[in-house]
Amino acid sequence: MSFFLPKLSCKKDVDEAIKTVAEKVLVLRFGRDEDSVCLQLDEILSKTAHDLSNMASIYLVDVDRVPVYKRYFDISFIPSTVFFFNGQHMKVDYGSPDHTKFVGSFKSKQDFMDLIEVIYRGAMRGKLIVHSPIDPRNIPKYDLLYHDI
């Protein structure tokens, strides 16, 4: 399903999308096209892209082609989905220690659509962090590993 969504293939393309997508939530899915969980997520994203077209622009980003963003967002697990609004990184409280990205696939199309609506409405009110509407049982659990360089 990933061939239905536009892909950003380099840092310049990602930077351009962050700068130019206005008055919509920018959804960046960081992952790999051949990964089974990414394919599952891509199917959900592609099925909802048309319904959310007034609120969101969705792009796929290969983590291996933009290592600078992989480090910047600490993308250790794929897929990871990051959200922006008018060039501002939008954070979401999922009830986990990491508010910068959603890790894994959404359980349903409705979970993703509800999240985009909450991010959009919060961003329109000037908020930079919103509370996730997704049932905590539907949010993948993972451990954050911090290491000193």
N, C-alpha and C positions, 0 to 999 in steps of 0.2 A: 504493500500500500504506500510505501514511502515515495513512489514515483509520482504520486498525486500532489505532493507538497513541494514548495520551492526549497532548494538547498543553497546554503551559503558555504562556499568552498575555501575561503581564506579569511584572515583577520580583517582585511580591508572591507570585505563584504559584510562581515558581522558589525564592524564599526559603522558602516554606512546605514545598515538597517536600524541600529540603535539610535543614530542621529536623525533619521528621516521619518520613521514611523511615528505619526502624530495623532493624538486623540484616540489611540487604540492601545490595547495591551499587546506588547510584542512578546511572543512565545518562542523561545529558542530551545529546541530539543537537542541536547548534546548526547551523541551516542555513535553507534556504528550500524550501517545498513544491514549487515549480515547477522547481527545479534538478535536472538529470538524475542527477548523482552522488548528490545527497541521496535521490532516489527509489530508486536502487540500494541505498544504505545502509538506507533505511527498509524495503525488502523483506527484507533480511537480519535487521534488528531485529525486524520483525513475525513472521517465521517462527520466531525463536528465543525470543520473549517467553514463550510458554507453557512451553517446556522449562526456561527459566531462572527461572520465577516464584518458586521457593523461595530463589533467590540474588540476584535483581535486579529492580528496577523501572525500566522504560524510559519516558522522556518525550521528546517533540519540542519544541524551542524555536525560534521564529522569531527569527533574529539581529536583524532590524529592529525588533522589538518590545521587546527588552531591551538597549538600547545600553550600559547600565552593565556588563553581563556581557560584552558583546562587547569592551569596552575592558579590563575586569579580566582576562580570560583571553587577551587579545591575539588575538582570532579574526580573522585576516586571510584565511584560506582556509576555504572551506566545502565540505563539512560538517566540523565539528570535534566530537569526542565527548569529554565530560568525565565523570569518575567521582568519586563520593563514597561514603563509608561512615560512618554515624552522624554526619553533619554535617561530617566531615573530608574535605578534598580528597585523593583518592588519586592518586598519581603513578605513572607507569609508565616504565621505562627501555626505550625502543624502539631504542636504539642511535643516537639522534639527539640534537641539543642540547636539544630541548624535551621535557620529561617531564610537562607539565601536561595535555596533550590528545592524542588521536589525530586526525590530519588525513587526510581522504579517506574512502574506503569500504573496508571489509574485503573481502578477496578471496573469502572463503567464510564460510558459517555457522559452520563448525568453528573458524575462526580467532577469531571473535567469542566463541563459547562457551568456548574454551580461555582466552581473556583474562579473561573474567568469572570463571571458576573460580579462576584464579591471583590475581586481585584479591581475591575473596571470602576465599580461604584465607589470604592474606597479611594482610588486614584483621582476620580473626578472631584472628590471632596478634599483633596490635598494630602491624603494619608500616604505614607511610605511603607507602612506595615499593616497588614490586615489579618484577621483571625480566619483560619480555614473552616469552610462549611462542611468539609468531608468528615464522615464518621471516622473517628480514630481507629476503628477496627479495619478500615479500608486503606489506611496509610501504612506503607511498608516500613518495617522496623529495621534499623541498622545501627551499628556502633560507629561513632566517630573516632578516628585514630589520629591523634596529633603527634607529630614528631618534630624535634628540633633539628635545624639544619646546621 
